[in-house]
């Protein structure tokens, strides 16, 4: 059963993703697909780094080091949820009213991925902590330039965190108890701290991805989210 732990997160995200996709406008739908595919590719390309210092979940197909299906599903869905959750909850629609920062946005993404790779593989800092802090820092830079994005970043981060911790509590506290103690590489070290039986770093990771991914596209294309509620 343990081999269903990683893909189980993705399977349990799927209903949330479908619901959001069905209830946001076309612009957000397109972003969910486009950026979700990018997230899936990045997840597949970087998994080999995470399994060295963060976790080693049993592969679904029993092939050591092969997580392509799990990575694809996870990366695609988590990015899509991060991008769309604010637009649905606050019934907002994107408007092109700000300066575009496309080149700068690409530079931020490259900086996030570059710092993640260098600090985790060359200097030996923990991969998940590094990528989380890098995304958070990049989002703060965007908010300093576009301070109207702070609410979307904050609320998206909190909502993504809530959804994923809810999924974790059901999956790992009911069906796969002790899973993190068996496959979390930090389980026996100084970072072995849990909140509701879930590693504390998971909380940082989910908040940071929602915080960053929710605003990167709006920042790049000069969009602002205006509420449509009466």
Secondary structure in CASP SS format (residue, H / E / C, confidence):
PFRMAT SS
TARGET T0000
AUTHOR 0000-0000-0000
METHOD secondary structure of the structure
MODEL  1
X C 1.00
X H 1.00
X H 1.00
X H 1.00
X H 1.00
X H 1.00
X H 1.00
X H 1.00
X H 1.00
X H 1.00
X H 1.00
X H 1.00
X H 1.00
X H 1.00
X H 1.00
X H 1.00
X H 1.00
X H 1.00
X H 1.00
X H 1.00
X H 1.00
X H 1.00
X C 1.00
X C 1.00
X C 1.00
X H 1.00
X H 1.00
X H 1.00
X H 1.00
X H 1.00
X H 1.00
X H 1.00
X H 1.00
X H 1.00
X H 1.00
X H 1.00
X H 1.00
X H 1.00
X H 1.00
X H 1.00
X H 1.00
X H 1.00
X H 1.00
X H 1.00
X H 1.00
X H 1.00
X H 1.00
X H 1.00
X H 1.00
X H 1.00
X H 1.00
X H 1.00
X H 1.00
X C 1.00
X E 1.00
X C 1.00
X C 1.00
X C 1.00
X C 1.00
X C 1.00
X C 1.00
X C 1.00
X C 1.00
X C 1.00
X C 1.00
X C 1.00
X C 1.00
X H 1.00
X H 1.00
X H 1.00
X H 1.00
X H 1.00
X H 1.00
X H 1.00
X H 1.00
X H 1.00
X H 1.00
X H 1.00
X H 1.00
X H 1.00
X H 1.00
X H 1.00
X H 1.00
X H 1.00
X H 1.00
X H 1.00
X H 1.00
X H 1.00
X H 1.00
X C 1.00
X C 1.00
X E 1.00
X E 1.00
X E 1.00
X E 1.00
X E 1.00
X C 1.00
X C 1.00
X C 1.00
X C 1.00
X C 1.00
X H 1.00
X H 1.00
X H 1.00
X H 1.00
X H 1.00
X H 1.00
X H 1.00
X H 1.00
X H 1.00
X H 1.00
X H 1.00
X H 1.00
X H 1.00
X H 1.00
X H 1.00
X H 1.00
X H 1.00
X H 1.00
X H 1.00
X H 1.00
X H 1.00
X C 1.00
X C 1.00
X C 1.00
X C 1.00
X H 1.00
X H 1.00
X H 1.00
X H 1.00
X H 1.00
X H 1.00
X H 1.00
X H 1.00
X H 1.00
X H 1.00
X H 1.00
X H 1.00
X H 1.00
X H 1.00
X H 1.00
X H 1.00
X H 1.00
X H 1.00
X H 1.00
X C 1.00
X H 1.00
X H 1.00
X H 1.00
X H 1.00
X H 1.00
X H 1.00
X H 1.00
X H 1.00
X H 1.00
X H 1.00
X H 1.00
X H 1.00
X H 1.00
X H 1.00
X H 1.00
X H 1.00
X H 1.00
X H 1.00
X H 1.00
X H 1.00
X H 1.00
X H 1.00
X H 1.00
X H 1.00
X H 1.00
X H 1.00
X H 1.00
X H 1.00
X H 1.00
X C 1.00
X C 1.00
X C 1.00
X H 1.00
X H 1.00
X H 1.00
X H 1.00
X H 1.00
X E 1.00
X C 1.00
X C 1.00
X C 1.00
X C 1.00
X C 1.00
X C 1.00
X C 1.00
X C 1.00
X C 1.00
X E 1.00
X E 1.00
X C 1.00
X C 1.00
X E 1.00
X E 1.00
X H 1.00
X H 1.00
X H 1.00
X H 1.00
X H 1.00
X H 1.00
X H 1.00
X H 1.00
X H 1.00
X H 1.00
X H 1.00
X H 1.00
X H 1.00
X H 1.00
X H 1.00
X H 1.00
X H 1.00
X H 1.00
X H 1.00
X H 1.00
X H 1.00
X H 1.00
X C 1.00
X E 1.00
X E 1.00
X E 1.00
X E 1.00
X E 1.00
X C 1.00
X C 1.00
X C 1.00
END
